[in-house]
């Protein structure tokens, strides 16, 4: 009786289907892939944010230091500050 009951409700039938017929797993994996992509993009955006923030801070600090000493700041400030940021902020 139990065997006929399990056959009647197709027990295990869903789990035995693999491939394009089993849309639940494929749909779940696609959603997980979207979530993974979002997490990667958010991590990259955060990394870029801190690099820009550090760049602006170093640029301000360097300008203030030059002004305090009465020195003229040249056009190479972009290169100098970029080098400072690349040396101090790690890439992940």
C-alpha positions, 0 to 999 in steps of 0.5 A, a space after each residue: 500500500 505504501 509503495 502505491 501511495 508513493 507512486 500515486 503522489 510521484 514521490 521523488 519524481 521532482 528530485 529525479 528531474 535534472 536539466 531544462 525540465 527542472 526550472 526551480 533549480 535553474 531559476 534559483 541558480 540564476 537569482 544567485 548569480 545576479 546576487 553574486 554580480 551585485 555583491 561584486 559590483 558593490 565591492 568594486 564601487 566601495 573600493 573606488 569610493 575610498 580611492 577617490 576619497 583618499 585622493 581628495 584628502 591627500 590633494 588637500 593635505 598637500 596644498 595646505 602644506 605647500 601654502 603653509 611653507 609659502 611654496 608654489 604648487 606646480 602642475 604635477 600635483 595630479 601625478 604626485 597625489 596619484 602616486 601617494 594614493 597608489 602607494 598607500 591604498 591597497 588593491 583588493 
